[in-house]
Amino acid sequence: YPTHCFQSDEFFIYIEGKIYEEDRGTLDEQLNQLAHTMFSGKEYPKQALKEWLLSTDGEFIIFMLHKPSRCIMIIDDVFSRLPLFIHQSDGKVMLSRDIRFILNQVEIIEFDRMSFAQYLLFSFPLGPRTLFKNVYRVQPASLIRIDLNSGAVHKEVVHTFNFDSKEHKSKSANENARQLARLFAESCRRRAKGASQVVLSLSGGLDSRATGAGLKYNNIPFAATSWLDPKKVSRLDVNTAQQVAQALGVEWTKFELDQAPGRDALKLLKIKSGAVFVGIPHLVQYFTGIKQKYGPDITYMSGNGGDRVGRDITPRWKAKNLDQLVNCTVTMGRFLPQAGTLPVDEIAALTEIPKSKIIDELKHHFAEYPEKQIDQKFVHYNLYGQSMKWHNHGDDRNRFFLWSTTPFWSVHFFRYIMNCPDSQKRNKRLYLKFLSILHRPTSEIAYADNRATQSEQIAKNKYLAWQWLMAAYKWPNPIRFLYRQSKKFLIKPSQPQYSCVHPPALIKCMKEQLHNCKAISENLSRRELERIIDNCSGYHSVFMALIFTLTSVIEDFKTGKSSIENYLDTKMDTYG
């Protein structure tokens, strides 16, 4: 696991993670130069730090102690790829990569109900919030300064991306694709350098195959792995992954997973403390299997992030103002469609927070985004929410087993692709162009998330058809007008109806938690919990896993034990 420290008469410097700018000299030289820049005068050079972060490819947290002044500076990368937490109280400040370490030092642990509501809405709380009161996630591109003489602590976000302007909109899609292919290939090369072996997690989608194509482009040897869940839900995905591996000419291993027992759910709870929900414990088997087959000293790579940065993620509906954007996001813009099966009214009842307060909090959060354009505010929410909050925690879960990285979070690649116009990204047109430059055969294999071949030409045709339909949509049409008006009165939206069979042990465990832990009823409505548990077949497995995560977190931190311990060898996997 990559950590490094060194010291001189002037500095003590520690870094967790990696910096991939090898052309700037050794790691010690780069960090020593940064420390001299940061402690060069009475005022720290904010602009210099911003420029350094925006030009430094890596995933890291840097701790620098200036010995003469007894001042500390802590810096994370522009995407906060390694989640860091902070707690301040009674003149003390605690920072840790492990939120459980901080909570073990806190006398009274309290939970943030608004975070619970957002967690049930989106599967993650927004902004710096965590599930716990007064414990916050350090934001991307943050600087924390601590004066050991006075005890003063100063926190500041050095840079926040603004997605309004598109610097490369005047360039053709072909030109942008060539630049993206070059930057992406370089990102793959840098992340694979020095690894004893690269293992790629390969699915049937585009993102992981793009990573494979980038490695192949650089002639970097690697192995590919895929996992098949116990219910065979991902069979199509795995079959497509096998085709991609054959096209890339690499060794491919399929891990057929069993239904995960309670001990694996408990492991996820202990290592991420609710930041990653416990509904996918079979992944413990997957990473354990990779570690056993290839050893622990490998670099595990994925396509994480490609589904956000490589596609047009502006909203599919037209919101005219902030109110409409928030309301549409709550009803249609969630990232786990299955998690969105619970209406805001039910979430309000479960968390005992008025619906209006939940919505107002979201409006306040969206209003703070730097973008002026409504659709780009949604893009900001996508990237700073799902990607930098939820996906990064997923990668961090992986790092409890293996060093995990992805080329999509290269700052150089990210800055370029997010400055490409959304129109070029639509229907994955730009994505398929740069993928075909890296490795054309993989771009021509049907990808599993669409059940159909999506070549560059088909993507172009779909885009042209979409443009024509959008133009036609603006034409005056009395029939369409009458339909819209009648729909308001005649067609009432309804929630999806489910008939799900959940693991009996999971439902029994939830009942035991509610009976044994008084704190659960103090933080969530007991009546609503009992109603949901009694009618669990009407709720999707992902949503039940989210609730189970919250009840497990409350029980774990309030009682110091978990009812899951009674089911260590019993199947509790909710996937599928």
VMD Tcl script that draws the C-alpha trace (Angstrom):
set ca {
  {0.00 0.00 0.00}
  {1.56 3.30 -1.07}
  {2.71 5.45 1.84}
  {5.95 7.37 2.13}
  {7.56 9.76 4.61}
  {10.86 11.61 4.98}
  {12.23 14.54 6.92}
  {14.91 17.19 6.93}
  {15.95 19.83 9.47}
  {13.06 21.96 8.19}
  {10.25 19.55 7.29}
  {8.57 16.30 8.16}
  {6.48 15.14 5.18}
  {4.15 12.17 4.84}
  {2.11 11.10 1.81}
  {-0.51 8.42 1.43}
  {-1.34 7.45 -2.14}
  {0.47 8.19 -5.35}
  {1.59 11.11 -7.51}
  {2.01 10.15 -11.16}
  {4.11 13.10 -12.39}
  {7.39 11.19 -12.80}
  {8.86 13.83 -15.12}
  {9.17 16.28 -12.20}
  {11.84 14.32 -10.39}
  {11.67 11.89 -7.49}
  {8.73 11.91 -5.09}
  {10.93 13.39 -2.34}
  {12.02 16.19 -4.66}
  {8.43 17.02 -5.66}
  {7.17 17.07 -2.07}
  {10.14 19.04 -0.79}
  {9.60 21.66 -3.48}
  {5.89 21.85 -2.61}
  {6.69 22.29 1.09}
  {9.14 25.11 0.37}
  {6.49 26.81 -1.76}
  {3.79 26.48 0.90}
  {5.92 27.72 3.81}
  {7.86 30.36 1.90}
  {6.28 33.40 3.59}
  {3.79 34.62 6.16}
  {0.88 34.13 3.75}
  {0.51 30.79 2.05}
  {0.45 31.03 -1.78}
  {-3.13 29.91 -2.54}
  {-2.84 30.46 -6.28}
  {0.38 28.46 -6.45}
  {-1.27 25.56 -4.60}
  {-4.30 25.69 -6.90}
  {-2.09 25.57 -9.97}
  {-0.08 22.70 -8.50}
  {-3.22 20.67 -7.74}
  {-4.69 21.28 -11.20}
  {-1.48 20.12 -12.86}
  {-0.71 17.15 -10.62}
  {-2.09 13.75 -11.57}
  {-2.49 11.58 -8.52}
  {-4.62 10.31 -5.67}
  {-3.12 11.41 -2.40}
  {-3.19 13.06 0.99}
  {-0.08 15.04 1.96}
  {0.88 15.97 5.53}
  {3.61 18.61 5.95}
  {5.03 19.80 9.28}
  {7.21 22.91 9.19}
  {9.44 22.34 12.22}
  {10.66 25.93 12.84}
  {7.13 27.42 12.91}
  {5.36 24.32 14.29}
  {2.71 24.66 11.58}
  {1.02 21.79 9.76}
  {-0.56 21.75 6.32}
  {-2.70 18.88 5.02}
  {-3.65 18.72 1.34}
  {-5.81 16.30 -0.65}
  {-6.09 15.92 -4.43}
  {-8.69 17.71 -6.56}
  {-11.05 14.71 -6.51}
  {-10.52 13.62 -2.89}
  {-9.78 10.14 -4.15}
  {-8.70 9.03 -0.66}
  {-11.58 10.00 1.67}
  {-10.41 11.94 4.74}
  {-12.53 12.86 7.77}
  {-12.28 15.67 10.30}
  {-13.80 16.31 13.74}
  {-13.34 19.40 15.90}
  {-14.48 19.89 19.49}
  {-13.20 21.28 22.80}
  {-10.12 22.78 21.20}
  {-9.12 19.48 19.61}
  {-9.00 18.48 15.98}
  {-8.87 14.89 14.71}
  {-8.25 13.84 11.13}
  {-8.29 10.27 9.91}
  {-8.76 8.20 6.80}
  {-10.87 5.89 8.97}
  {-14.01 7.51 10.37}
  {-14.23 4.73 12.98}
  {-10.91 5.86 14.46}
  {-12.37 9.33 15.08}
  {-15.64 8.00 16.49}
  {-13.76 5.77 18.92}
  {-12.31 8.94 20.49}
  {-15.66 10.79 20.69}
  {-17.50 10.59 24.03}
  {-21.04 10.86 22.63}
  {-21.75 9.68 19.08}
  {-24.70 11.39 17.45}
  {-26.24 10.78 14.06}
  {-27.21 13.29 11.38}
  {-30.83 12.68 10.39}
  {-30.62 14.91 7.34}
  {-27.71 12.76 6.16}
  {-29.92 9.72 6.73}
  {-32.60 11.25 4.49}
  {-30.11 12.05 1.74}
  {-28.57 8.59 2.09}
  {-31.97 6.99 1.50}
  {-32.61 9.32 -1.44}
  {-29.27 9.00 -3.24}
  {-27.27 6.34 -1.36}
  {-24.87 9.06 -0.09}
  {-25.16 12.30 1.91}
  {-24.29 15.46 0.01}
  {-21.31 17.77 0.44}
  {-19.14 17.33 3.54}
  {-21.88 15.52 5.49}
  {-21.38 12.04 6.88}
  {-23.88 9.88 8.74}
  {-22.48 11.30 12.00}
  {-22.92 14.74 13.53}
  {-19.81 16.90 13.74}
  {-17.73 14.49 11.67}
  {-17.22 15.76 8.14}
  {-15.69 14.56 4.92}
  {-12.81 16.80 3.84}
  {-13.77 18.31 0.48}
  {-11.77 17.85 -2.75}
  {-8.79 20.19 -3.20}
  {-8.81 21.20 0.46}
  {-6.06 22.77 2.53}
  {-6.14 22.36 6.30}
  {-3.70 24.52 8.29}
  {-3.00 23.84 11.95}
  {-0.89 26.10 14.14}
  {0.48 23.98 17.00}
  {1.42 27.12 18.94}
  {-2.02 28.74 19.09}
  {-4.16 25.71 18.30}
  {-5.80 27.56 15.42}
  {-7.28 25.42 12.66}
  {-8.16 26.84 9.25}
  {-9.96 24.88 6.51}
  {-10.27 26.07 2.94}
  {-11.27 24.61 -0.42}
  {-8.61 25.80 -2.86}
  {-10.48 24.93 -6.06}
  {-13.98 23.86 -7.12}
  {-14.65 22.92 -10.73}
  {-17.17 25.01 -12.66}
  {-18.68 23.17 -15.65}
  {-20.43 26.11 -17.33}
  {-17.81 26.87 -19.96}
  {-16.63 24.34 -22.56}
  {-13.18 25.37 -23.75}
  {-13.04 22.77 -26.55}
  {-16.52 23.36 -28.02}
  {-15.08 24.88 -31.21}
  {-13.01 21.78 -31.95}
  {-14.36 18.87 -33.95}
  {-15.30 15.60 -32.26}
  {-12.47 13.88 -34.13}
  {-9.87 16.34 -32.83}
  {-11.17 16.07 -29.28}
  {-11.21 12.27 -29.54}
  {-7.53 12.24 -30.59}
  {-6.54 14.40 -27.62}
  {-8.62 12.28 -25.22}
  {-7.11 9.05 -26.50}
  {-3.61 10.46 -25.95}
  {-4.38 11.68 -22.41}
  {-6.21 8.50 -21.45}
  {-3.43 6.25 -22.71}
  {-0.94 8.33 -20.72}
  {-3.11 8.00 -17.60}
  {-3.18 4.20 -18.00}
  {0.59 4.07 -18.50}
  {1.34 6.16 -15.42}
  {-0.96 4.13 -13.16}
  {0.47 0.83 -14.33}
  {4.12 1.91 -13.98}
  {5.97 0.11 -11.23}
  {3.20 -2.44 -10.60}
  {4.29 -6.03 -10.17}
  {1.15 -6.94 -12.09}
  {-1.95 -5.10 -13.32}
  {-5.33 -6.78 -12.86}
  {-8.30 -5.21 -14.62}
  {-11.84 -5.65 -13.34}
  {-13.67 -6.19 -16.63}
  {-17.42 -5.86 -17.09}
  {-19.54 -5.84 -20.22}
  {-19.80 -2.05 -20.31}
  {-17.62 0.53 -22.01}
  {-15.64 1.93 -19.08}
  {-13.57 -1.07 -18.03}
  {-12.89 -2.02 -21.65}
  {-11.63 1.52 -22.24}
  {-9.12 0.96 -19.44}
  {-8.14 -2.34 -21.06}
  {-7.79 -0.59 -24.42}
  {-5.53 2.04 -22.83}
  {-3.30 -0.64 -21.34}
  {-3.21 -2.53 -24.64}
  {-2.32 0.68 -26.50}
  {0.76 1.00 -24.25}
  {1.67 -2.70 -24.64}
  {1.30 -3.15 -20.89}
  {0.67 -6.80 -19.92}
  {-2.34 -7.32 -17.66}
  {-4.87 -9.92 -16.57}
  {-8.64 -9.43 -16.55}
  {-11.22 -10.68 -14.06}
  {-15.01 -10.62 -13.85}
  {-17.51 -11.82 -11.27}
  {-20.80 -13.66 -11.67}
  {-23.28 -13.11 -8.87}
  {-25.06 -16.06 -7.17}
  {-28.39 -15.33 -8.94}
  {-26.68 -15.03 -12.35}
  {-28.14 -11.54 -12.83}
  {-24.86 -10.39 -14.41}
  {-24.61 -13.31 -16.88}
  {-24.89 -11.09 -19.98}
  {-22.35 -8.70 -18.50}
  {-19.87 -11.51 -17.85}
  {-20.33 -13.07 -21.31}
  {-19.61 -9.71 -22.93}
  {-16.56 -9.23 -20.70}
  {-15.21 -12.55 -21.96}
  {-15.57 -11.36 -25.58}
  {-13.74 -8.13 -24.73}
  {-10.91 -10.05 -23.04}
  {-10.53 -12.23 -26.14}
  {-10.40 -9.13 -28.35}
  {-7.71 -7.66 -26.10}
  {-5.82 -10.96 -26.10}
  {-5.45 -11.18 -22.31}
  {-5.86 -13.87 -19.67}
  {-9.41 -13.74 -18.25}
  {-10.71 -15.26 -15.04}
  {-14.35 -15.57 -14.04}
  {-15.10 -15.70 -10.32}
  {-18.42 -17.43 -9.65}
  {-19.54 -16.08 -6.30}
  {-21.68 -17.77 -3.66}
  {-24.37 -15.97 -1.72}
  {-22.47 -13.99 0.87}
  {-22.78 -14.87 4.56}
  {-23.28 -12.43 7.39}
  {-19.55 -12.30 8.15}
  {-18.94 -10.55 4.81}
  {-21.71 -8.01 5.47}
  {-20.16 -7.39 8.90}
  {-16.74 -6.91 7.27}
  {-18.13 -4.19 4.97}
  {-19.79 -2.52 7.93}
  {-16.55 -2.48 9.92}
  {-14.25 -1.25 7.16}
  {-16.46 1.57 5.77}
  {-18.89 2.31 8.64}
  {-21.87 2.80 6.35}
  {-20.19 4.93 3.66}
  {-20.64 1.89 1.38}
  {-23.91 0.06 1.96}
  {-23.72 -3.55 3.05}
  {-25.98 -4.88 0.27}
  {-23.09 -6.18 -1.87}
  {-21.09 -8.36 0.56}
  {-20.27 -10.87 -2.19}
  {-17.59 -8.42 -3.35}
  {-15.57 -9.55 -0.33}
  {-15.31 -12.96 -2.03}
  {-14.28 -11.33 -5.29}
  {-11.42 -9.30 -3.86}
  {-10.31 -12.15 -1.65}
  {-10.23 -14.39 -4.74}
  {-8.16 -11.87 -6.73}
  {-5.74 -11.50 -3.84}
  {-5.32 -15.27 -3.52}
  {-4.79 -15.76 -7.27}
  {-2.49 -12.83 -8.01}
  {-1.05 -11.88 -4.62}
  {-1.52 -8.63 -2.67}
  {1.18 -6.60 -4.41}
  {-0.75 -5.81 -7.57}
  {-2.42 -2.73 -9.02}
  {-6.15 -3.30 -9.40}
  {-7.64 -1.14 -12.15}
  {-11.23 -0.49 -13.17}
  {-13.32 1.80 -15.36}
  {-14.73 3.64 -12.37}
  {-15.74 7.19 -13.32}
  {-16.15 6.61 -17.03}
  {-19.93 6.47 -16.77}
  {-19.87 10.06 -15.49}
  {-17.11 11.94 -17.33}
  {-17.40 10.15 -20.67}
  {-21.09 10.70 -21.23}
  {-23.54 13.55 -21.54}
  {-24.86 13.72 -17.99}
  {-26.98 16.83 -18.34}
  {-30.57 16.13 -17.22}
  {-32.94 14.50 -19.70}
  {-35.67 16.91 -18.63}
  {-35.69 20.68 -19.00}
  {-35.61 22.53 -15.69}
  {-36.15 26.27 -15.92}
  {-35.10 27.14 -12.39}
  {-33.57 25.73 -9.21}
  {-36.92 24.61 -7.79}
  {-37.69 22.53 -10.87}
  {-34.17 21.09 -10.93}
  {-34.36 19.92 -7.32}
  {-37.86 18.49 -7.69}
  {-36.92 16.64 -10.86}
  {-33.68 15.38 -9.31}
  {-35.55 13.96 -6.34}
  {-38.08 12.17 -8.54}
  {-36.09 11.27 -11.67}
  {-32.40 12.00 -11.16}
  {-31.29 9.42 -8.64}
  {-28.34 7.23 -9.45}
  {-29.50 3.92 -8.04}
  {-32.89 3.54 -9.76}
  {-33.80 0.80 -7.31}
  {-32.93 3.00 -4.34}
  {-35.29 5.63 -5.69}
  {-38.35 3.45 -5.14}
  {-39.18 5.14 -1.86}
  {-41.00 8.47 -2.26}
  {-39.70 11.51 -0.42}
  {-42.86 11.44 1.71}
  {-41.93 8.02 3.08}
  {-38.33 9.07 3.65}
  {-39.60 12.13 5.53}
  {-41.79 9.89 7.69}
  {-38.96 7.41 8.31}
  {-36.43 10.09 9.31}
  {-39.08 12.29 10.97}
  {-37.91 15.32 9.00}
  {-40.55 17.40 7.18}
  {-40.47 16.87 3.42}
  {-40.19 20.64 2.91}
  {-37.04 20.73 5.04}
  {-35.43 17.92 2.99}
  {-36.23 19.76 -0.25}
  {-35.04 23.13 1.12}
  {-31.72 21.57 2.16}
  {-31.24 20.25 -1.37}
  {-32.07 23.66 -2.86}
  {-29.53 25.31 -0.58}
  {-26.92 22.75 -1.58}
  {-27.57 23.18 -5.32}
  {-27.57 26.98 -4.98}
  {-23.99 26.88 -3.66}
  {-22.67 25.23 -6.82}
  {-20.63 27.73 -8.87}
  {-22.45 27.06 -12.16}
  {-25.03 29.53 -13.47}
  {-26.58 27.17 -16.03}
  {-29.22 24.90 -14.50}
  {-28.24 21.82 -16.49}
  {-24.58 22.24 -15.50}
  {-25.59 22.43 -11.84}
  {-26.96 18.94 -12.36}
  {-23.62 17.89 -13.87}
  {-21.88 19.29 -10.78}
  {-24.23 17.29 -8.55}
  {-23.43 14.16 -10.57}
  {-19.68 14.52 -10.28}
  {-19.32 15.92 -6.77}
  {-22.07 13.63 -5.51}
  {-22.10 10.17 -6.98}
  {-18.55 10.15 -8.30}
  {-16.45 11.96 -5.69}
  {-18.61 10.89 -2.77}
  {-20.02 7.45 -3.56}
  {-17.63 5.99 -6.16}
  {-14.57 7.13 -4.24}
  {-15.80 5.29 -1.16}
  {-16.28 2.21 -3.34}
  {-12.67 2.41 -4.52}
  {-11.63 2.92 -0.92}
  {-13.44 -0.27 0.07}
  {-11.38 -2.07 -2.57}
  {-8.16 -0.68 -1.05}
  {-8.74 -2.72 2.10}
  {-7.75 -5.64 -0.15}
  {-5.65 -4.20 -3.01}
  {-4.40 -0.85 -4.27}
  {-7.27 0.31 -6.49}
  {-7.14 3.00 -9.18}
  {-8.81 4.12 -12.40}
  {-7.46 6.18 -15.33}
  {-10.64 8.23 -15.64}
  {-9.65 10.33 -12.61}
  {-6.48 11.69 -14.16}
  {-6.74 15.44 -13.67}
  {-5.37 16.02 -17.18}
  {-7.94 13.73 -18.82}
  {-10.76 15.03 -16.63}
  {-10.09 18.68 -17.36}
  {-10.01 18.04 -21.09}
  {-13.09 15.85 -21.36}
  {-15.19 18.08 -19.09}
  {-14.38 20.98 -21.42}
  {-15.75 19.10 -24.43}
  {-19.31 20.05 -25.45}
  {-22.11 17.86 -24.14}
  {-23.49 17.55 -27.67}
  {-20.39 15.57 -28.71}
  {-20.78 13.27 -25.70}
  {-24.44 12.52 -26.41}
  {-25.18 8.87 -27.24}
  {-21.54 8.12 -26.31}
  {-20.38 9.49 -29.67}
  {-17.17 11.06 -28.42}
  {-16.52 8.14 -26.09}
  {-16.70 5.60 -28.92}
  {-14.46 7.74 -31.11}
  {-11.59 7.87 -28.62}
  {-12.13 4.20 -27.70}
  {-11.83 3.18 -31.36}
  {-8.55 5.10 -31.60}
  {-7.16 3.14 -28.64}
  {-8.43 -0.26 -29.80}
  {-11.07 -0.47 -32.53}
  {-12.08 -4.15 -32.01}
  {-13.29 -3.47 -28.46}
  {-15.34 -0.47 -29.59}
  {-17.27 -2.72 -31.99}
  {-18.35 -5.32 -29.42}
  {-21.90 -4.90 -28.15}
  {-21.87 -3.53 -24.63}
  {-24.06 -5.16 -22.05}
  {-25.79 -2.07 -20.70}
  {-27.58 -1.47 -24.00}
  {-28.13 -5.03 -25.33}
  {-27.19 -3.81 -28.81}
  {-24.10 -3.03 -30.85}
  {-23.23 0.64 -30.57}
  {-20.67 1.44 -33.22}
  {-19.52 4.98 -33.90}
  {-21.78 5.20 -36.98}
  {-24.86 4.01 -35.08}
  {-24.13 6.52 -32.33}
  {-23.87 9.26 -34.97}
  {-27.18 8.22 -36.55}
  {-28.90 8.20 -33.17}
  {-27.54 11.66 -32.47}
  {-28.84 13.03 -35.79}
  {-32.25 11.44 -35.17}
  {-32.31 12.95 -31.69}
  {-31.50 16.40 -33.09}
  {-34.34 16.09 -35.61}
  {-36.80 15.02 -32.92}
  {-35.80 17.90 -30.68}
  {-36.34 20.33 -33.56}
  {-39.73 18.79 -34.32}
  {-40.64 18.96 -30.65}
  {-40.54 22.77 -30.84}
  {-43.05 22.95 -33.70}
  {-46.59 24.11 -32.78}
  {-48.73 21.07 -32.21}
  {-52.28 21.43 -30.84}
  {-52.62 17.68 -30.30}
  {-49.52 17.59 -28.13}
  {-50.77 20.61 -26.18}
  {-54.16 18.96 -25.50}
  {-52.42 15.73 -24.49}
  {-50.20 17.53 -21.97}
  {-53.16 19.35 -20.46}
  {-55.30 16.22 -20.16}
  {-52.40 14.22 -18.71}
  {-52.23 16.59 -15.74}
  {-55.75 15.58 -14.74}
  {-56.16 12.04 -16.03}
  {-52.77 10.38 -15.51}
  {-51.48 10.10 -11.99}
  {-47.85 9.01 -11.50}
  {-47.48 5.85 -9.46}
  {-44.60 4.22 -7.68}
  {-43.15 1.01 -9.15}
  {-44.67 -2.11 -7.66}
  {-42.24 -4.79 -6.48}
  {-42.63 -8.33 -5.28}
  {-39.21 -9.06 -3.83}
  {-38.01 -12.02 -1.80}
  {-35.38 -10.92 0.69}
  {-33.05 -13.24 2.62}
  {-35.05 -14.37 5.69}
  {-31.95 -13.92 7.88}
  {-31.67 -10.26 6.85}
  {-35.28 -9.49 7.80}
  {-34.93 -11.42 11.06}
  {-31.70 -9.55 11.84}
  {-33.39 -6.18 11.25}
  {-36.16 -7.13 13.69}
  {-33.55 -8.12 16.27}
  {-31.73 -4.82 15.79}
  {-34.92 -2.87 16.34}
  {-35.71 -4.89 19.47}
  {-32.22 -4.79 20.98}
  {-31.08 -1.25 20.17}
  {-33.14 1.62 21.57}
  {-31.03 4.16 19.64}
  {-32.52 2.97 16.32}
  {-35.98 4.14 17.42}
  {-34.44 7.41 18.61}
  {-33.00 8.16 15.16}
  {-35.57 6.60 12.83}
  {-39.32 6.21 13.18}
  {-40.02 2.87 14.82}
  {-43.53 2.74 13.36}
  {-42.24 3.29 9.81}
  {-39.43 0.77 10.24}
  {-41.85 -1.88 11.49}
  {-44.22 -1.15 8.60}
  {-41.42 -1.43 6.02}
  {-40.05 -4.63 7.55}
  {-43.54 -6.20 7.71}
  {-44.17 -5.24 4.07}
  {-40.61 -5.79 2.85}
  {-41.67 -7.68 -0.28}
  {-42.95 -4.37 -1.66}
  {-39.50 -2.77 -1.44}
  {-36.55 -3.30 -3.73}
  {-33.54 -5.17 -2.36}
  {-31.26 -2.14 -2.77}
  {-33.51 0.03 -0.65}
  {-33.77 -2.65 2.04}
  {-29.97 -2.86 2.01}
  {-29.75 0.92 2.54}
  {-32.09 0.76 5.55}
  {-30.23 -2.28 6.88}
  {-26.98 -0.34 6.59}
  {-28.40 2.53 8.68}
  {-29.82 0.27 11.39}
  {-26.54 -1.68 11.50}
  {-24.47 1.51 11.81}
  {-26.63 2.82 14.65}
  {-26.51 -0.49 16.53}
  {-22.77 -0.92 15.99}
  {-21.75 2.52 17.27}
  {-24.33 2.80 20.05}
  {-24.03 -0.68 21.57}
  {-20.53 -1.72 20.49}
  {-21.87 -4.94 18.99}
  {-23.88 -6.10 16.00}
  {-26.79 -8.48 15.57}
  {-25.13 -9.55 12.33}
  {-22.76 -11.55 14.55}
  {-25.64 -14.00 15.08}
  {-25.68 -14.71 11.34}
  {-22.01 -15.00 10.45}
  {-22.52 -18.18 8.41}
  {-26.05 -17.42 7.18}
  {-26.75 -16.08 3.70}
  {-27.49 -12.33 3.80}
  {-26.70 -11.21 0.24}
  {-29.37 -8.86 -1.16}
  {-27.83 -8.40 -4.63}
  {-30.18 -8.96 -7.56}
}
mol new
graphics top color blue
foreach p $ca { graphics top sphere $p radius 0.5 }
foreach p [lrange $ca 0 end-1] q [lrange $ca 1 end] { graphics top cylinder $p $q radius 0.2 }
display resetview
